[in-house]
Amino acid sequence: MIRMQTASTTEVDDIDDALAEIFGQLDLDGLGRSSLGIIFCCYEFVETGVLGAICGKLPFDVIGMTTIASASGGEFGMYRLCLTVLTSDAVSFGTSVTSPFSADNYEGEIRAAYQRAREKLPGDPSLIVSFFPFMDEISGADIMRSFNETCGGVPTWGSVASGMDMTYEHCRTLWNNGADKRTLAMALICGPIEPKFIVTSIPERNMRDSSAIITESEGCVIKKVNGMRFDEYLKSIGLVIRNIKESTTVPLMISYGDGAKPVTLGIYHMRDDGSALCGGETPQDSVLVIGQIDREGIIETARESMRAAMSYGKKNGMLLLPCVTRYIMLAPRNDDEIQLVLSAAHGKIPYMMGYSGGEVCPMQSSDGKYHNHYHNYTFSACVF
């Protein structure tokens, strides 16, 4: 069994005060045989050295990421560091981080880091928690594909790092006292753990009635839909997308034909040839439905997610990573989704929440097996 405890601080400048606040909330004497730390925080904690000081005093490895906002223990906000400690006598944790990588070498770096983490464990992992870098030259979907091949399809939950604005300049993945823009951090978990995964994105009422078939694609690029150039298809249903701002409220629901729920992806860039670069894989012959994201849909799917999470009856812990777009689109009441989570979970189960630059979460297909997917716009949770 895994036990989970949390701590948080808003003390971003004074290292001693931050240490006193964090360690005053933790019971380090009650740790099991193996432990793992997970941190969500804003970039300022990296810059001031508070993050490094906290990790330096913890007697176990830490992974994590920067985020626009986080919550745990009834507290939430943008300028906050949240720490989760997972500890167990029956479960082992093995962590690792890649070297800073590029489009030329990321696959080899992921394989090498995975092997270093695997060597720390007594057996194969049953669950992986991983945090990906946000990189212009490598998509989250490509990193997910490579990671999935490396781990052999072991259920993987996590996120792309996010930040305080949409430039992604200060996004960092975290491993112990290090923080980097171009590394992937991972924690392999070996032992008896049976997590439940939750993925919700767009309510059905926010999906167009008509579906279409992707008739030509390459990786994450949609070229043709129903035999038409993708931009021409969009025009035929009354949509014109000229820039990233116009694409933000147009999620794509992709059904891969494996019996799982559709995966929600964003349009990252409309190309001059009418094709579109998307946030994840868009295989030929997949079914495409255009959706819409709005405040009501965000709150509705968050409420649906929390109902599902609490219905499992699990008490050990819950990690939550909704998409950062959801937080931004809730303006001016950005914290409404966080407050909904707190009202449902606080006092009932330990939890930690952050906002994701791209959600990594398995989905169950018709064969009953979990398959790893990369998502956008999604409310993602792991309950154990």
Disulfide bonds with the S-S distance in Angstrom:
none
